[in-house]
Amino acid sequence: MTTDNSQRRVLLVEDEACLAMMLQDLLEDAGYEVIKAARVPAALRMAQGEPIDAAILDVNVAGTEVFPVADELRERGVPFMFASGYGERGLPGEYRDFPILQKPYDPAALGTMLRTVLATPTSRAS
């Protein structure tokens, strides 16, 4: 069940290679273009300079929190969701209103949540 998302570019920030490959396959099968980062500095560079339509951000990337990337995306008005095995309790209060994809990933939930994220405007930081 592929939809036409060929013009949509998704930043995937995930440090676990197997999970990143699985998510990339799911996203590409749905028609998205995927760019990946496995570390926060690389993700931050991409968030600052790459054209991105949405992002999926693992909360803890190789022991480093992903929130600087989230802040940059929010500043640019790029919608994003978090991914975590800890659920909402793994997010600081200022991020609790953002969608969170629970690990292990449910492919149907991923697709639904990403479509919702893409349809929701992200307000810029003050």
N, C-alpha and C positions, 0 to 999 in steps of 0.2 A: 504494500500500500504506500506508494511513493507519491508525494505531493510536489508541486513545483516550487522549491525553495532555492533554486539555483542562483538567485541573485542575493541570497542571504549568507553572510559570512559570520561564523561563530568562533569566538576565542574560547578554547578549552584549556583551563589551567588545572592540571592533574599530575601529581608526581609518581603515581603508581602506573608503571608502563602497561600492565595488562588491562587495567581499568581505562586508561587513556585510549588504548587501541580499540577496546570494546565500544566506548562512547563514540570514538571517531567513526567506526564502522556504522553504528546506528544512525549517526547524524548524516553521514555521507549517503547511506541508503535512503534517507528521507530527502535527499537533494541539497543539503547544506554544504557549503565550502567550510572546511575546518582548518584553523591554525592553532597550533598547540604550543604550550610552554610547560615545562616541568619544574621550573624554579621561579620565585617571585621576581627577581631582577629582570629576567627575560620577559615575563608576563607584563611587567610594568612598562618596559620599552614598547611592547606591542600595543598595550593600552594607550600609550601616549601618541603613537605614530601610525598605527595600522588602521585602515578602514574596517570597522567592526559593526555588525548589526546587533549582536547580542553576545553574552558571555556566560560560561558555566565555570564557577570558581570553587575549587576545593578549598575549604576553610584553612586547613593545615597542609602546607606544601613543603615537604621535606623539613618539618620543624619550624617553619616560618609562617606566620599568619598572612593571609592574602588581602587584608583590609586596605593596604596602600593601593592595590590594583582596583579594588572596589571604589575607593575614593576617586581615582582618576577616571574610571568609567562613569561614575555619577556626575563628575564635573563636565564630562563630554556629552552627557545625556544619553549614554549607551545603556540599554536595559541589560540586567544580569540577574542570575540566580546563584545561590550558593549550593554546594554539595557537601554533605557531611554525614558521618555515621552517628554524630551526636545530636542531630536534629536542631531544633530552635535553641535549645539550652547551650549550644556551642557558639552562639552569636552574641556579641555585645548588644546592649539595648538599642543603640542607634541603627542597627542592621536587622532587627527582629521583624520589621515590616516587609523585608525582601523575601521572595520565595526561596524555599530550601528543598532541595532534592535529597531525599534520604538514601543513604547507602545501606545495603546493596541496591543498585539501580534497577528500577522497574522500567523496561523500555517504553511501555505505554504511558507511564507517568512522565517520563522524560519528554516524549513528544508533546503531550498535552501541556506540560508546564512551559516548554520552550515556546510553543505557539502563543500561550498567554503572555509570557514575558515580552515577546516581540510585538504584541498588540497593545502593551501598556507603556505609555510614555514615562520616561524617567525624569524626575525633576532634577535640576542642577543644584549642586551644593550652594549654600549661602556664603 
